[in-house]
Amino acid sequence: MPVWLREHSWRQSAAAVYLTLPLRGLRATPANIFCTDRYLKVSIPPFLFEAILYAPIDDTNSTAKIGNGIIFFTLYKKEVAMWDSLTLADANKETLQYLRENAILKAHEKAKEETEAKRVTKQEHKKYALEATMKLEETERKRIEDLKEKERQKVTEELELWKKQQKDAEKQMMVQKEEKLHQEVEQLKEKKKEKMNKTRIPNEGTSKTLLKHTKGCHGSHSMFSENLKEEQLPAPRSAATIKINFTPRVFPTALRESRVAEEEEWLHKQAEARRTASADLSELEDLKEEEKNPDWLKDKGNKMFATGNYLAAVNAYNLAVRLNNKLPLLYLNRAACHLKLRNLHKAIEDSSKALELLTPPVPDNESARLKAYVRRGTAFCQLELYTEGLQDYEAALKIDPKNKTIEKDAEKIRHLIQGTMK
């Protein structure tokens, strides 16, 4: 049974009631106080104070201060009036029970409304935070797209300027060639006229002397006729053939240490490199010195790939391959561009060519071979050739067994193959 706290004092004004409740050495907290518009309760087990108020109060603005062994309540009235008593007088037990239960029910409804309001407020805060995050991400994405577009425009302008310079240089060379040809034609015409003039004047003099000589000498020889014989043109030279023999390439190694097969392969590669360097010189002679360097072109292609300009990167790698078709990284990077552009067959060709150049397999080229197998396997899978793709992924796993990403992709391909077989 609870012990009722009967000792209390109160005073009032027209707008508020001031209630003082002694605690008798008890320790109270706000959790021990329950108040509604008509019901006030202080429960500190085993002590209990309960009051059914005379008239409704504003429980939202009312306050309770705990200190110095008392609880001091300031209860603001809903209607300005003077109360006859603190509690409701002449109320039977059923009325008190109804008011008590109604107060508890209202408290529960109020707590539920506050909880719902907090939940709605929390959802609104989350929604606002999400919208703010989406706006920030959209702004960042737009900024990145603007940067990419600027870089793409810059590269396109550089390419157009380079093409224009090439055309202007070609036009200038054509004009210079035409002028040179015209000058040569004019020089030939001048030489031809000079020759004709020289041959015409001696013939006239000799004809006159011949006439005089025939008139005076009657067929006898003279020094004029001998001079004419000396001026006659010599006979053309006889044709002949000149044979040229080149000294064979000899490696300065002893016979017991000689490796004929390797030496012949080295000579073959040197000849092929010279043919490649001299091929298409008419198209490459107008390039700058750095543009004739495959490594510079590879770096340029890598930068274009990083900005998303895959077509320009492919053009850079194509020119680098024409200059040197023995660099596996050129084919490997071009295969990545073809994957982005959905040129799957070309990606397979470039990856296969890179693997062909990356032989024999050694630890130094493990990373490049791993990329080549993964890119070719990806192209096969996008073409729905899952068996070939799985073979490439398994080959990549043999190179790097601890790579979890490749292992997961291989497992997915196995499930796809099993689903297709079913």
C-alpha positions in Angstrom: 0.0 0.0 0.0 1.3 3.5 -0.8 2.0 6.1 1.8 0.0 9.3 1.0 1.8 12.6 1.2 -0.8 14.9 2.7 1.3 17.8 3.7 1.3 20.6 1.1 0.6 24.3 0.8 -0.7 26.3 -2.1 -1.6 29.8 -3.1 -3.1 31.3 -6.3 -3.5 34.3 -8.5 -6.0 34.9 -11.2 -3.7 33.3 -13.8 -1.7 30.6 -11.8 -1.5 28.3 -8.9 1.6 27.9 -6.8 1.9 24.5 -5.0 4.7 23.5 -2.5 5.1 19.8 -1.7 7.7 18.8 1.1 9.6 15.6 0.3 10.6 14.5 3.9 14.2 13.7 2.9 13.1 11.9 -0.3 15.1 12.2 -3.5 12.9 13.1 -6.5 13.6 13.4 -10.2 11.4 14.7 -13.1 10.6 11.0 -13.9 8.7 10.8 -10.6 6.2 13.6 -11.7 3.2 13.1 -13.9 0.9 15.9 -14.9 -2.0 16.5 -17.3 -4.6 19.3 -17.6 -6.7 18.0 -14.6 -4.4 15.4 -12.9 -1.2 15.8 -10.9 0.8 12.9 -9.5 4.1 12.5 -7.7 5.2 8.9 -7.1 8.3 8.2 -5.0 7.8 4.6 -3.8 6.4 4.0 -1.3 5.2 7.6 -1.1 2.5 9.0 -3.3 0.8 12.4 -3.9 -2.2 12.7 -6.1 -4.5 15.6 -6.9 -7.6 15.9 -9.2 -7.4 19.7 -9.9 -10.3 22.0 -9.5 -10.1 23.3 -13.1 -8.0 22.6 -16.2 -4.5 23.9 -16.4 -1.9 24.5 -19.2 0.3 21.4 -18.7 2.6 22.3 -21.5 3.8 25.6 -20.0 3.5 24.6 -16.3 6.7 24.0 -14.4 8.1 22.0 -11.5 11.3 22.9 -9.6 13.0 20.3 -7.4 15.4 21.5 -4.6 16.0 22.0 -0.9 13.8 19.0 0.0 10.6 20.4 -1.8 8.9 20.4 -5.2 7.6 23.8 -6.2 4.9 23.7 -8.9 3.8 26.7 -11.0 0.5 25.7 -12.7 -0.9 28.1 -15.2 -4.7 28.2 -15.5 -6.4 27.8 -18.8 -9.1 30.2 -17.8 -8.4 33.3 -15.6 -10.4 32.8 -12.5 -10.1 32.2 -8.7 -10.4 28.6 -7.5 -12.4 27.7 -4.5 -10.0 24.8 -3.6 -7.0 23.1 -5.1 -8.7 19.8 -5.7 -12.1 18.9 -6.9 -14.5 18.7 -3.9 -17.5 16.5 -3.4 -16.4 14.0 -6.1 -17.3 10.4 -5.8 -15.0 7.5 -6.3 -16.2 6.7 -9.8 -15.7 10.3 -11.0 -12.2 10.3 -9.5 -11.4 7.0 -11.2 -12.7 8.3 -14.6 -10.7 11.5 -14.3 -7.6 9.5 -13.4 -8.0 7.1 -16.3 -8.8 9.9 -18.8 -5.7 11.7 -17.7 -3.5 8.7 -18.3 -5.2 8.1 -21.7 -4.6 11.7 -22.7 -0.9 11.4 -21.6 -0.5 8.3 -23.7 -2.1 10.0 -26.7 0.1 13.1 -26.2 3.2 10.9 -25.9 2.2 9.0 -29.1 1.7 12.3 -30.9 5.1 13.6 -29.8 6.7 10.4 -30.9 5.0 10.6 -34.3 6.0 14.3 -34.6 9.6 13.3 -33.8 9.5 10.6 -36.4 8.1 12.9 -39.0 10.7 15.6 -38.1 13.5 12.9 -38.3 12.2 11.8 -41.7 12.1 15.4 -43.0 15.7 15.9 -41.7 16.8 12.7 -43.5 15.0 13.8 -46.7 16.6 17.2 -46.5 20.0 15.7 -45.9 19.5 13.3 -48.8 18.4 16.1 -51.1 21.4 18.2 -50.1 23.7 15.3 -50.7 22.1 14.6 -54.1 22.5 18.3 -55.0 26.2 18.2 -54.0 26.8 15.1 -56.0 24.9 16.5 -59.0 27.0 19.7 -58.8 30.2 17.7 -58.5 29.2 15.4 -61.5 28.4 18.5 -63.6 31.7 20.0 -62.7 33.6 16.8 -63.7 31.6 16.6 -67.0 32.4 20.2 -67.7 36.1 19.5 -67.1 35.9 16.5 -69.4 34.1 18.5 -72.1 36.7 21.3 -71.9 39.5 18.7 -72.2 37.8 17.0 -75.1 37.3 20.3 -76.8 40.9 21.3 -76.2 42.2 18.0 -77.6 39.8 18.3 -80.6 41.0 21.9 -81.3 44.6 20.7 -81.0 43.9 17.9 -83.5 42.1 20.3 -85.9 45.0 22.8 -85.6 47.5 20.0 -86.3 45.5 18.9 -89.4 45.3 22.5 -90.6 49.1 22.9 -90.2 49.6 19.6 -92.1 47.4 20.8 -95.0 49.1 24.2 -95.1 52.5 22.5 -95.1 51.5 20.2 -97.9 50.1 23.1 -99.9 53.3 25.1 -99.3 55.4 22.1 -100.4 53.3 21.6 -103.5 53.8 25.3 -104.4 57.5 25.1 -103.9 57.7 21.9 -106.0 55.7 23.6 -108.8 58.0 26.6 -108.6 61.1 24.5 -108.7 59.7 22.4 -111.6 58.9 25.6 -113.5 62.4 27.0 -112.9 63.9 23.7 -114.1 61.8 23.8 -117.3 62.8 27.4 -117.9 66.5 26.5 -117.4 66.1 23.6 -119.8 64.5 25.8 -122.4 67.3 28.4 -122.0 70.0 25.7 -122.4 68.2 24.3 -125.4 68.1 27.8 -127.1 71.8 28.3 -126.3 72.7 25.0 -127.9 70.6 25.7 -131.0 72.3 29.1 -131.3 75.8 27.7 -130.9 75.2 24.9 -133.5 73.6 27.3 -136.0 76.4 29.9 -136.2 79.3 27.4 -136.9 77.3 25.6 -139.6 76.8 28.9 -141.5 80.5 29.7 -141.4 81.6 26.2 -142.5 79.0 26.2 -145.3 80.5 29.4 -146.7 84.1 28.1 -146.4 83.0 24.9 -148.1 81.6 26.8 -151.0 84.8 28.8 -151.4 86.9 25.7 -151.1 84.9 23.7 -153.7 85.1 26.6 -156.1 88.9 27.0 -155.8 90.3 23.6 -155.0 88.0 21.1 -156.9 87.8 18.3 -154.3 91.3 18.6 -152.8 91.6 18.2 -149.0 92.4 21.2 -146.8 92.7 22.1 -143.1 89.0 23.2 -143.0 87.8 19.8 -143.9 90.0 18.3 -141.1 88.5 20.7 -138.5 85.1 19.6 -139.6 86.0 16.0 -138.9 87.3 16.8 -135.5 84.0 18.5 -134.6 81.9 15.5 -135.3 80.1 13.8 -132.3 81.7 10.6 -130.9 79.8 7.3 -131.1 77.7 6.2 -128.1 79.3 4.1 -125.5 78.7 0.3 -125.4 76.4 -1.1 -122.7 77.9 -3.0 -119.8 76.8 -4.6 -116.4 78.5 -3.8 -113.1 78.4 -6.5 -110.5 78.5 -5.5 -106.8 79.3 -8.0 -104.0 78.7 -7.1 -100.3 80.8 -8.5 -97.5 78.6 -10.9 -95.4 77.8 -9.9 -91.8 80.2 -11.8 -89.5 79.8 -11.9 -85.8 83.1 -11.8 -83.9 82.6 -15.1 -82.0 84.5 -18.3 -81.9 82.9 -21.2 -83.8 82.5 -23.2 -80.6 80.5 -20.3 -79.1 78.6 -19.3 -82.3 74.8 -19.3 -82.3 73.9 -19.2 -85.9 70.1 -19.4 -85.4 70.1 -16.5 -83.0 72.4 -14.4 -85.2 70.1 -15.0 -88.3 67.1 -14.0 -86.2 68.8 -10.9 -85.1 69.7 -10.0 -88.7 66.1 -10.6 -89.7 64.7 -8.4 -86.9 67.2 -5.6 -87.9 66.1 -5.8 -91.5 62.4 -5.7 -90.5 63.0 -2.7 -88.2 64.7 -0.8 -91.1 61.7 -1.6 -93.4 59.3 -0.5 -90.8 61.2 2.8 -90.2 61.3 3.5 -93.9 57.6 2.6 -94.6 55.1 5.4 -95.2 57.8 8.1 -94.8 55.8 10.3 -97.1 53.0 10.4 -94.5 55.1 10.7 -91.4 57.7 13.2 -92.6 55.6 16.2 -91.6 55.2 15.0 -88.0 57.1 16.7 -85.2 60.0 14.9 -83.5 58.0 14.0 -80.3 55.1 12.8 -82.5 57.4 10.2 -84.1 58.2 8.8 -80.6 55.9 5.8 -79.8 56.4 6.3 -76.0 55.2 10.0 -76.3 52.2 8.8 -78.3 51.4 6.1 -75.7 51.5 8.7 -72.9 49.2 11.0 -75.0 46.8 8.2 -75.5 46.8 7.4 -71.8 45.8 11.0 -71.0 43.0 11.0 -73.5 41.7 7.6 -72.1 41.7 9.1 -68.6 39.5 12.0 -69.8 37.1 9.7 -71.6 38.1 10.6 -75.2 38.5 7.0 -76.3 38.5 7.7 -80.1 41.4 10.2 -79.8 43.2 7.6 -77.7 42.7 4.9 -80.3 44.1 7.3 -83.0 47.2 8.0 -80.9 47.8 4.2 -80.3 47.3 3.5 -84.0 50.1 5.9 -85.0 52.3 4.5 -82.2 51.7 0.9 -83.6 52.6 2.1 -87.1 55.9 3.5 -85.7 56.7 0.4 -83.6 54.5 -2.7 -83.7 56.6 -4.7 -81.2 55.4 -2.9 -78.0 52.7 -5.1 -76.2 51.5 -2.2 -74.0 50.2 -0.3 -77.1 48.0 -3.2 -78.1 47.0 -3.7 -74.4 45.9 -0.1 -74.0 44.1 0.0 -77.4 42.2 -3.1 -76.3 40.9 -1.2 -73.2 39.7 1.6 -75.6 37.9 -0.8 -77.8 36.2 -2.3 -74.8 34.9 1.1 -73.8 33.7 1.7 -77.5 32.1 -1.8 -77.6 34.5 -2.8 -80.5 34.6 -6.3 -78.9 36.3 -8.2 -81.8 39.0 -5.6 -82.1 39.6 -5.8 -78.3 40.0 -9.6 -78.7 42.5 -9.1 -81.5 44.6 -6.5 -79.6 44.6 -8.6 -76.4 45.7 -11.7 -78.4 48.5 -9.7 -80.1 49.7 -8.4 -76.7 49.8 -11.9 -75.3 51.7 -13.0 -78.4 54.3 -10.3 -77.8 54.5 -11.1 -74.0 56.2 -14.4 -74.6 58.0 -16.0 -72.9 56.0 -15.6 -69.7 58.3 -14.2 -67.0 57.7 -12.5 -63.6 58.3 -9.0 -65.1 55.4 -9.2 -67.6 52.9 -10.9 -65.2 50.9 -7.7 -64.7 50.6 -7.1 -68.4 49.6 -10.7 -69.1 47.0 -10.5 -66.4 45.4 -7.4 -67.9 45.4 -9.0 -71.4 43.6 -12.2 -70.2 41.0 -10.2 -68.2 40.3 -7.8 -71.1 40.0 -10.6 -73.7 37.9 -12.6 -71.3 35.6 -9.6 -70.7 35.2 -9.1 -74.5 34.3 -12.8 -74.9 31.7 -12.7 -72.2 30.1 -9.6 -73.7 29.9 -11.5 -76.9 28.2 -14.3 -74.9 31.1 -16.7 -75.5 31.3 -17.7 -71.9 33.5 -20.8 -72.3 36.3 -18.8 -73.9 35.9 -16.0 -71.4 36.1 -18.5 -68.5 39.4 -19.9 -70.0 40.9 -16.5 -70.0 39.8 -15.7 -66.4 41.2 -19.0 -65.2 44.5 -18.2 -66.9 44.5 -14.8 -65.1 43.8 -16.6 -61.8 46.9 -18.8 -62.4 48.9 -15.7 -62.6 47.3 -14.0 -59.5 45.4 -16.7 -57.4 44.8 -14.2 -54.6 42.8 -11.7 -56.7 39.3 -11.9 -55.2 37.7 -9.7 -58.0 38.8 -12.0 -60.8 37.7 -15.1 -58.7 34.2 -13.6 -58.2 33.9 -12.8 -62.0 35.0 -16.3 -62.9 32.4 -17.8 -60.5 29.7 -15.6 -62.1 30.7 -16.9 -65.5 30.5 -20.5 -64.3 27.0 -19.9 -63.1 26.1 -18.4 -66.4 27.5 -21.4 -68.2 25.5 -23.8 -66.0 22.3 -21.8 -66.5 22.8 -21.9 -70.3 23.4 -25.7 -70.2 20.2 -26.2 -68.2 
